[in-house]
């Protein structure tokens, strides 16, 4: 038995909706964004939160005005050498990964 034209159209619409939802999920996991960066997700998200908005009793927001006001050198130094309860990531992360995190924090906090 052949599917009806109405059934085929419904199938096409459903496929389009599913791909739209999948596309939205892929954009949120975009590695060019701070929260999509695998280095951020593995090393930073548990303290600063999945959305980088900070966590109560955890790390501060990385999208705040305070983060925007920090210089790239200050952010690089904090990530590299640690500060307060934040551990140092020198020797754990490559310099290029730290530089990318700094650029992404600056770009995210300036929005």
Number of C-alpha atoms within 10 A of each C-alpha: 3 6 7 9 9 9 11 12 11 12 12 12 12 12 11 12 12 12 12 12 10 11 12 11 11 12 12 15 16 13 15 14 19 29 23 17 18 17 17 23 19 9 13 19 21 15 18 22 20 16 16 24 16 19 16 11 8 14 18 17 20 21 22 17 12 11 19 18 12 14 12 17 11 13 21 19 17 16 21 19 14 15 11 7 8 14 12 16 17 14 9 10 14 12 14 9 14 21 16 19 24 21 16 20 24 21 14 18 18 13 9
